């Protein structure tokens, strides 16, 4: 199984500042034949289901603000929120879809400082 | 609007059974893989099972293999999860989530609101 490890577990950032969440996979999720990283990011606000933010490691889902960006390749990835807004308070999860079982990181709780 | 809506959760005793349903709308259900993902209270996300668009390919997490059965009825745009031999550790909100077209290896979008399953005596 591919183990996804996020860091940090929690993060407090001031409004307007940048927030970066890291995700590391126990093996590469880069599929060489198509040069795509099988990695997605989700946002889960309190009492709500998760919402897809990023897929293929760096492609933003339709309707997601452009302050959200994804980067990385192979085993190391990051989700960056360029200028934190109050509505970004949530738990963020990464997920690999390279192989079964599909697995998630443990989540990173993002709060306002 | 692409939507999925779960139903069927509730309180069940250990060793009991429950069947969850997920009604899909706003997309071509028969062309999409579908998933169940669960979240124990206050915990993270755990993928449970995926079924391909035709139903010919099915995969399970080891934690539910042999106890849970995923199925679909493309004529009714509905996904199911039959859960048998339930344990306390199966207590969670169960989400239905749309997968990709043509592959069971995909992200999840959208997710339903979830249905709570509580296993307790």
Interface residues (C-beta under 8 A of the other chain):
Chain A: X38 X40 X42 X49 X50 X51 X52 X55 X61 X93 X95 X97 X98 X99 X100 X101 X102 X103 X104 X105 X106 X107
Chain B: X35 X44 X45 X46 X47 X50 X59 X61 X62 X95 X104 X105 X106 X107 X108 X109 X110 X111 X112 X113 X114
